[in-house]
């Protein structure tokens, strides 16, 4: 049964709860593939390799969001950040996340604050995920 997103989504990045500042979010996981064949084969075979995972978020700009995300986009951290995303209604939730280390975790690969005279200030960010994501 479908659920509405509002109230059924949380996101934390580096111990900062961001869901209250987000009005649009997505998680994308793409399994990369290598195509292989040889002279004896009659078809190309795709072999899965690593997975590219990104989290895209955005909403109305607020200093708290800027404080949490902008510093990491201006100077990427040497230790990647711990993050978690919880999706779904109580009792039917899925959690994605990682504990940050030097090679596993999230970093802000794209942060944008947009200020237009006739509209509310907005922000968007892409968090790139390194290493294997835990799903529970």
N, C-alpha and C positions, 0 to 999 in steps of 0.2 A: 504494500500500500504506500502511495506517495506520502512524503512528509514535507512540510514547509521548512525552508532553511533557517528562518529566523527562530532563535532560541534553541536550535539543534546543532550548533556549530561552535567550537572553541578553537583558538589557536594561541599558542604561546611561543615566543622566540626569545631565547636568552633570559628566561624567567619573567618576561613581560607578557601579560595577558593582552592580546590585541583584538579579540572578537568585538569588543565594544566600539572599535574604530573602523570596522570593516563592513562594507555593504556589498562587496563582490569578492568572491574567492573561488579558486579552483586548484585542484591537485592533478598534475599530469605525470603519468609514468609511461615511458616509451621504452620497450625492449628493442635495443638496436640489433640489427641482423647483418651477418656477413654472407654474401652469396658466393658459393663455391661450386666448381664443377671440374671435371677432368676430361681427357680425351676419350675415355671409355664410357662416360655417362651420356645420357640422352636428354637430361634436364638439369637445370640449375637447382641447387639445394640451398635453402636458407638456414643458417645456424645462428641461434640466439647468442648474443654476447652481453655486455653490461646494459644496465638500465639507466636511462636519464630521467631523473625526477626533479620537477620544479613545482613550486607553490606560487601562484599568482594571487595577489591580494590588492585591495584598494578601498578607498572610502573618502569621507570628508576629512580634510587635513586637520591635524591637532598637534600641538607641540609634543605631547607624550609619544605619539607615533614617530615624529621626527627624531626625538631623543633616542628612541629604541632602534631605529633603522638607519638613519642617515650616517652616523659615525662609521658603521660597518661598510657602507657603500663607498665612503670616501677613503677609508683605509681598512682593507679587509683584515679580519682578525687572524692571528697565527694559530689559535685554537678555534676550531669551528664551533658554532653555537648549538646548544641543546634546543630542540624544538619538539612540539607535539601538536597534533591536530585531532580533534574528536568530532566525528560526524554521526548524526542520527539521534533519534529520540531515546530517552532513558529506557534501558532494557534491551535496546537493539542498536547499540553503538559500535562503531569501528574506530580504533585509535591507530594513528600513524605517528612515528616519531623516532628520535635518536637522542643519545647522550653525546654531546660534543666532545671530540678529541682533536688531535692534530690532523687526523685524516678522515674522520667521520663526523657528520653534522651538517648544519646549514650555514650559508652565508648570503648576504644580500648582493646579488649580482646586477640588480638594476633598481634604482630608487628614483622616483620622479615626484616632485611637488609642483602642482600646477595652480597658478593664480590668474584668473581671468576676471576682468572688471565686472562682467554681468552675471557671473555664476559664483557658486560657493567654491572655496579653495578645496582642491582634491589632491589625493596622493595615490600612487600605485607603486608596487614593489614586486620584484621577482626574487624569490629565495631559491637558490640552487642548492641541491642536496647532494652531498658526497657520501659514498659508502652505502651499505645495505640498510634499507629502511625496515624497522620493526612494525608489523601490522598485527593487531590483536583485537 
